[in-house]
């Protein structure tokens, strides 16, 4: 059983999994089920609940005991008994069935509309009668009070056939220019509504056959999407909820909700796929609407239009059926299997499959591992650190978004190779934890204050003691030290308050101010308690109020200054850190001298003539070896002419015939001198610079005087 959770709503796909053909023997079937876990874990809710190629429509009988499904090819209809979880009968047709309707509470009476203009009436034993309508039909509905069938199709006429009299009645003529696509009777007051290709819904009163209202849905849907004004909007689906609420689906992918007393829609919902709406269903228990197009089934709130969840099976959808008073859904699609979904959050399972509730509860309590649990997501940088970047482009790595999925086993092996000392650290940590557990069993002195955040705990204890002395009620006061929810605050070192952080330094003046106020209150209370006479107490209280008002202004001024000083100090520390980092980076960039080891039997200053030379000559020889042959010849020719011209080149030859040529670079030193000079220049300009505040003040004064003179 496959589980998906779009928008954090769990949806169980009961039709997922492999299916076995009928011609396989029982012995072979049992062996396959034992070997294949997908076959073993699948749930076949209803046996043979499928069609040969495509399923067109699925409905459930009014009593909830029988399920009808039609499809091709060969055109047929199947009836399933839910009490037996199997098929009751199967009937084939001469042509494809477009739409059918169950007239009785059970399977005994049904009407089928075909694509060759024929309408078949079926009884309990099979086909009872067949008639033909004048034009190709698209949809039909049945009026239970008058026993009339209303057919709409490829014309502007609505054909009426009375089952009691067995004959056609005068047809109704609509105002559409081409054809009508869908229709339905209101279940409360039996108002007949039909939608046409002009984007108009026409409402008729069947008692005195005449038109009583029009809803122009094309204008309302196109008003929401101005980019598709030139597109033709046709009505493809409509559904009544009760006596007043009507949902209309269009060919542009919009659903419009109406109150039939008004010609303006209450809500317009867009599927965003620009595909025609195939079917709409109301779920009365949860106030949700199910709307499907060829690609997706969307479930959303009827009041706000907010999406609840969606189902995208991967095959084209044709029809949807909701089991009454439950969260089970049947969907006919462009595939052999009829899709079955169960959503526990919408409603319970039907009575005939109540075991699904227990299954879903077990699955939620014991969640199964997903596909991604066996893989590790790594970025390109992480692959380079692990040394797996050479596997990019192979089947071992699966590219996804900005990284790759790697098998978790390969990831663990690569991590062990690159970090061999992790095991030793893990071992030390485990030994330390065991020793701490053994120490806990020993007799130890109980400490009132925790090791983590001791100052915070001390302040909390002092405040709680003050509150206990003031409050007369015996109700227990809130203490975070005793509350288990805040236990990690005083045990986990990760929650330790950092006194050197910027946030704490900026908040420190505020904490000091609060503590000072508390001390002043205590002093005032002690002075007031020492006084005996009421007059002296009043005078003291007035003086204390005045002093408090005066001191409060001084405190605010001092607090502002302390905050400013603290901020300046933090900024200075930041600048010092930046300068130190820049110096460290410069030192790292400076090239360090490299040392090389000579082979045995070689001398650093030996030449072909076995005579020692000066170091300057040797360096010149080393430089000379890196030059091409033409420059070497030119150097030898011009050496006698101008000996000082090539002082930077050094040529060297060893006793074994090795030749080397090197040169000394002065570019790095020159760059350092230039940087030092520019820094010195900026500092000099900074000292000389002065503000222009005095000049601007004179400009403002002169300007105001000038306007006053005028």
KOLTOR-288845 format. One record per residue (C-alpha): x, y, z. Coordinates in steps of 0.5 Angstrom, whole numbers, padded with zeros to 4 digits, always signed. Example, Ala and Ser with C-alpha at 12.3 -4.5 7.8 and 13.67 -1.06 7.14 Angstrom:
// residues 2
+0025-0009+0016+0027-0002+0014
END
This chain:
// residues 710
+0000+0000+0000+0003+0006-0002+0003+0013+0002+0004+0020+0000+0003+0026+0004+0002+0032+0000+0001+0039+0004+0002+0034+0010-0004+0030+0009-0003+0023+0008-0007+0019+0002-0007+0012+0002-0007+0009-0005-0010+0002-0005-0010+0001-0012-0002+0001-0012+0002-0005-0013+0003-0011-0018-0003-0015-0020-0003-0022-0022-0006-0025-0029-0012-0030-0028-0009-0035-0032-0004-0037-0027-0005-0043-0023-0005-0043-0015+0001-0046-0014+0005-0041-0018+0001-0035-0015+0003-0037-0008+0010-0038-0010+0010-0031-0013+0007-0028-0007+0012-0031-0003+0018-0029-0007+0016-0022-0009+0015-0017-0003+0011-0012-0007+0005-0018-0008+0005-0020-0001+0004-0013+0002-0001-0010-0003-0008-0010-0001-0013-0012-0007-0020-0008-0004-0024-0011-0009-0022-0017-0014-0022-0015-0021-0023-0008-0020-0021-0006-0027-0022-0005-0034-0018-0008-0041-0016-0001-0043-0019+0005-0040-0024+0006-0035-0029+0012-0037-0034+0013-0031-0035+0010-0023-0041+0011-0019-0044+0008-0013-0051+0006-0012-0056+0010-0007-0056+0004-0002-0048+0004-0002-0048-0004-0004-0046-0004-0011-0041+0000-0015-0041+0001-0023-0035+0002-0027-0036+0003-0035-0030+0002-0040-0027+0000-0046-0025-0004-0050-0029-0008-0051-0034-0003-0049-0037-0006-0042-0040-0005-0035-0038-0008-0029-0042-0009-0022-0038-0010-0016-0042-0013-0009-0038-0009-0004-0040-0015+0001-0037-0020-0003-0031-0016-0005-0032-0019-0012-0035-0017-0019-0043-0019-0019-0044-0019-0026-0041-0016-0033-0045-0014-0039-0042-0012-0046-0044-0007-0051-0044-0005-0058-0042+0002-0057-0038+0006-0052-0042+0008-0046-0041+0016-0045-0046+0016-0039-0050+0012-0034-0055+0013-0028-0057+0008-0023-0065+0009-0022-0066+0005-0017-0063+0004-0010-0059-0002-0012-0057-0005-0019-0064-0007-0022-0065-0001-0026-0060+0003-0030-0060+0007-0036-0054+0008-0041-0052+0013-0046-0048+0011-0052-0044+0015-0057-0048+0012-0063-0054+0016-0060-0057+0010-0057-0060+0009-0050-0061+0003-0047-0065+0001-0041-0063-0005-0036-0066-0009-0031-0064-0014-0026-0063-0020-0031-0060-0015-0037-0062-0011-0043-0069-0009-0043-0070-0004-0048-0067+0001-0053-0069+0008-0056-0065+0013-0060-0065+0020-0059-0065+0025-0065-0057+0028-0064-0051+0025-0061-0052+0026-0053-0047+0029-0048-0050+0028-0042-0057+0026-0039-0061+0026-0032-0067+0024-0029-0073+0027-0025-0075+0022-0020-0082+0026-0019-0084+0026-0026-0080+0020-0029-0077+0024-0034-0070+0023-0038-0067+0030-0040-0062+0029-0046-0057+0034-0048-0052+0034-0054-0050+0036-0060-0055+0041-0061-0059+0047-0058-0065+0042-0056-0066+0039-0050-0070+0032-0051-0075+0029-0046-0077+0022-0045-0082+0020-0040-0081+0013-0038-0088+0012-0035-0092+0014-0042-0086+0011-0046-0085+0017-0051-0082+0023-0052-0085+0030-0050-0084+0036-0053-0076+0038-0053-0074+0045-0050-0070+0050-0054-0064+0053-0051-0061+0060-0053-0054+0056-0055-0051+0057-0062-0047+0050-0062-0049+0045-0057-0050+0043-0049-0045+0039-0046-0047+0038-0039-0054+0038-0034-0057+0036-0028-0063+0037-0023-0063+0040-0017-0064+0035-0011-0068+0039-0007-0073+0043-0012-0071+0040-0018-0069+0046-0022-0066+0044-0029-0059+0047-0030-0055+0046-0037-0048+0048-0039-0047+0050-0046-0041+0051-0051-0042+0059-0050-0040+0059-0043-0047+0060-0041-0051+0056-0035-0059+0056-0037-0064+0054-0031-0071+0051-0033-0077+0050-0029-0079+0043-0031-0086+0044-0028-0088+0049-0033-0082+0048-0038-0079+0055-0039-0073+0058-0038-0072+0062-0031-0065+0064-0031-0058+0065-0034-0051+0065-0031-0046+0068-0036-0040+0064-0033-0035+0066-0039-0035+0073-0037-0034+0072-0030-0028+0067-0031-0025+0071-0036-0025+0077-0032-0020+0073-0027-0015+0072-0032-0014+0078-0037-0009+0074-0041-0014+0069-0044-0020+0074-0046-0019+0072-0053-0020+0064-0051-0027+0061-0052-0030+0059-0045-0035+0053-0045-0038+0050-0039-0036+0042-0038-0038+0040-0031-0043+0043-0026-0046+0040-0020-0051+0042-0014-0049+0042-0007-0056+0043-0004-0062+0048-0006-0058+0054-0007-0050+0052-0008-0048+0051-0015-0041+0049-0018-0039+0050-0025-0033+0048-0029-0030+0051-0035-0026+0049-0041-0020+0054-0039-0019+0050-0032-0024+0055-0027-0029+0053-0022-0034+0058-0020-0038+0057-0014-0045+0061-0015-0051+0062-0010-0057+0061-0015-0060+0067-0012-0054+0072-0015-0051+0072-0022-0044+0074-0019-0040+0068-0017-0038+0067-0010-0031+0064-0011-0027+0063-0017-0022+0057-0017-0016+0056-0022-0013+0049-0023-0007+0053-0027-0006+0048-0032-0011+0051-0037-0015+0044-0038-0022+0043-0038-0025+0041-0032-0028+0034-0032-0032+0033-0026-0034+0036-0019-0036+0033-0013-0038+0036-0006-0036+0033+0000-0041+0035+0005-0038+0033+0012-0032+0037+0011-0034+0043+0007-0029+0041+0001-0029+0040-0006-0026+0035-0011-0025+0038-0018-0021+0034-0023-0018+0035-0030-0014+0031-0034-0008+0031-0030-0010+0032-0023-0015+0032-0017-0015+0038-0013-0018+0038-0006-0020+0045-0003-0024+0049+0002-0031+0051-0001-0031+0058+0003-0024+0060+0002-0021+0056-0004-0015+0055+0000-0012+0048-0002-0013+0042+0002-0009+0037-0002-0008+0034-0009-0007+0027-0012-0003+0027-0019-0004+0019-0021+0000+0020-0027-0005+0018-0032-0011+0022-0035-0017+0022-0030-0024+0022-0033-0029+0021-0027-0029+0021-0020-0034+0018-0015-0034+0019-0007-0036+0014-0002-0042+0017+0002-0040+0019+0009-0033+0017+0008-0026+0019+0006-0025+0014+0000-0025+0016-0007-0026+0012-0014-0023+0015-0020-0024+0013-0027-0017+0014-0031-0014+0012-0038-0011+0006-0035-0014-0001-0034-0014+0000-0026-0019+0004-0023-0016+0008-0018-0018+0007-0010-0015+0013-0005-0017+0013+0002-0016+0020+0006-0017+0019+0014-0017+0026+0015-0023+0027+0011-0027+0021+0014-0027+0014+0016-0027+0008+0012-0034+0005+0009-0037+0000+0014-0036-0006+0009-0028-0004+0009-0027-0002+0016-0021-0006+0017-0017+0000+0013-0018+0004+0020-0014-0001+0024-0009-0001+0018-0007+0006+0017-0007+0007+0025-0001+0001+0025+0002+0005+0019+0002+0011+0023+0005+0008+0029+0010+0004+0025+0013+0008+0020+0016+0005+0014+0023+0007+0011+0023+0011+0005+0027+0011-0001+0031+0017+0001+0033+0013+0008+0038+0009+0004+0042+0015+0001+0045+0021+0003+0045+0028-0001+0052+0031-0002+0054+0038-0005+0059+0038-0010+0064+0041-0005+0062+0035+0000+0064+0030-0006+0071+0034-0007+0073+0033+0001+0071+0026+0001+0075+0025-0006+0068+0022-0009+0068+0028-0015+0071+0023-0020+0065+0019-0020+0060+0025-0023+0057+0022-0029+0057+0015-0027+0051+0011-0025+0054+0011-0017+0051+0018-0017+0044+0021-0018+0044+0028-0020+0039+0032-0016+0038+0040-0016+0044+0043-0013+0048+0036-0011+0048+0029-0012+0045+0022-0008+0050+0017-0006+0049+0010-0003+0049+0011+0005+0054+0005+0005+0059+0008+0000+0058+0015+0004+0060+0011+0010+0066+0008+0007+0069+0014+0004+0068+0018+0011+0072+0013+0015+0078+0013+0010+0078+0021+0010+0077+0021+0017+0080+0015+0021+0081+0018+0028+0074+0019+0029+0073+0012+0032+0078+0014+0037+0074+0020+0039+0068+0016+0039+0071+0011+0044+0074+0017+0048+0067+0020+0049+0064+0013+0050+0069+0012+0056+0068+0019+0059+0060+0018+0059+0061+0011+0062+0065+0014+0068+0060+0020+0069+0055+0015+0070+0059+0011+0075+0060+0017+0079+0053+0019+0079+0052+0013+0083+0057+0015+0088+0055+0019+0094+0056+0027+0092+0054+0033+0096+0048+0036+0093+0049+0043+0090+0043+0048+0090+0046+0052+0084+0047+0048+0077+0054+0048+0074+0051+0051+0067+0048+0059+0068+0049+0059+0075+0048+0067+0075+0042+0066+0072+0039+0061+0077+0042+0065+0083+0037+0071+0080+0031+0066+0079+0032+0064+0086+0032+0071+0089+0026+0073+0085+0022+0067+0087+0024+0068+0094+0022+0075+0094+0015+0073+0091+0014+0068+0096+0014+0073+0101+0010+0078+0098+0004+0073+0095+0000+0071+0101-0004+0065+0097-0001+0058+0098-0001+0057+0090+0006+0054+0088+0010+0059+0084+0013+0058+0077+0020+0056+0078+0024+0054+0071+0029+0050+0076+0024+0045+0078+0020+0045+0071+0023+0039+0066+0022+0043+0060+0027+0048+0062+0032+0043+0065+0037+0043+0059+0038+0050+0060+0042+0049+0066+0045+0042+0064+0047+0043+0057+0053+0047+0056+0050+0049+0049+0045+0054+0053+0051+0057+0057+0050+0065+0056+0056+0068+0053+0058+0074+0057+0063+0076+0051+0058+0076+0046+0056+0083+0042+0048+0081+0044+0050+0081+0051+0054+0087+0052+0049+0091+0049+0044+0088+0053+0048+0089+0059+0046+0096+0061+0039+0094+0061+0040+0089+0066+0044+0094+0070+0039+0099+0070+0033+0094+0072+0038+0092+0078+0039+0099+0080+0031+0100+0080+0030+0094+0085+0036+0096+0090+0033+0103+0090+0026+0100+0091+0029+0096+0097+0032+0103+0100+0025+0107+0100+0021+0101+0103+0026+0101+0109+0026+0108+0110+0019+0108+0110+0018+0103+0115+0023+0106+0120+0019+0112+0120+0013+0113+0125+0009+0119+0124+0004+0119+0118+0006+0126+0117+0013+0124+0116+0012+0118+0112+0008+0123+0107+0014+0128+0107+0019+0122+0106+0014+0119+0100+0014+0126+0097+0021+0127+0097+0022+0120+0095+0018+0121+0089+0021+0128+0087+0028+0124+0088+0026+0118+0084+0023+0123+0078+0030+0127+0078+0034+0121+0079+0030+0117+0073+0032+0122+0068+0039+0122+0070+0039+0114+0070+0036+0115+0063+0042+0119+0061+0047+0115+0064+0044+0109+0061+0044+0112+0054+0052+0114+0055+0053+0107+0057+0050+0104+0051+0054+0108+0047+0060+0107+0050+0059+0099+0050+0057+0100+0042+0064+0104+0041+0068+0098+0045+0065+0093+0040+0066+0096+0034+0073+0098+0036+0074+0090+0038+0071+0088+0031+0076+0093+0027+0082+0090+0031+0080+0083+0029+0079+0085+0022+0086+0088+0022+0089+0082+0025+0086+0077+0020+0089+0082+0014+0096+0081+0017+0095+0074+0018+0093+0073+0011+0099+0077+0008+0103+0073+0012+0100+0067+0009+0101+0070+0002+0108+0071+0003+0112+0066+0000+0117+0062+0004+0124+0059+0002+0124+0052+0000+0130+0047+0001+0132+0042-0003+0137+0036-0002+0143+0034-0007+0144+0027-0009+0150+0024-0006+0157+0025-0010+0155+0032-0012+0157+0039-0010+0153+0046-0010+0159+0050-0013+0162+0045-0017+0163+0046-0025+0166+0042-0031+0173+0045-0029+0172+0043-0022+0173+0050-0020+0169+0054-0015+0166+0060-0017+0163+0066-0013+0155+0066-0011+0153+0071-0016+0156+0067-0022+0153+0061-0020+0146+0065-0019+0147+0067-0026+0148+0060-0029+0142+0058-0026+0138+0063-0029+0141+0062-0036+0139+0055-0036+0132+0057-0036+0132+0061-0042+0132+0059-0049+0138+0057-0054+0137+0064-0058+0138+0068-0051+0143+0064-0049+0148+0065-0055+0146+0072-0055+0148+0073-0047+0155+0070-0049+0156+0074-0055+0154+0081-0051+0157+0079-0044+0164+0081-0047+0161+0088-0049+0157+0090-0043+0158+0085-0037+0153+0090-0033+0147+0089-0037+0145+0082-0035+0147+0082-0028+0140+0079-0026+0141+0072-0030+0145+0067-0027+0148+0061-0030+0150+0054-0027+0153+0048-0029+0155+0042-0025+0160+0037-0025+0156+0032-0028+0154+0036-0034+0147+0039-0031+0145+0046-0033+0141+0051-0029+0139+0058-0030+0135+0062-0025+0133+0070-0024+0131+0074-0018+0125+0077-0018+0124+0084-0015+0116+0085-0017+0114+0083-0010+0118+0088-0006+0116+0093-0011+0108+0092-0009+0109+0092-0002+0113+0098-0002+0107+0101-0006+0102+0099-0001+0106+0101+0004+0106+0108+0001+0099+0108-0001+0097+0107+0007+0101+0112+0009+0098+0117+0004+0091+0115+0007+0093+0116+0014+0096+0123+0012+0090+0125+0009+0085+0123+0014+0089+0127+0019+0089+0133+0015+0081+0133+0013+0077+0137+0017+0069+0138+0017+0065+0143+0014+0060+0144+0019+0061+0151+0020+0061+0153+0013+0054+0150+0012+0051+0154+0018+0053+0160+0015+0050+0158+0009+0043+0157+0012+0043+0163+0016+0044+0168+0010+0039+0164+0006+0034+0165+0012+0036+0173+0012+0035+0173+0005+0028+0171+0005+0026+0175+0011+0029+0182+0007+0024+0180+0001
END
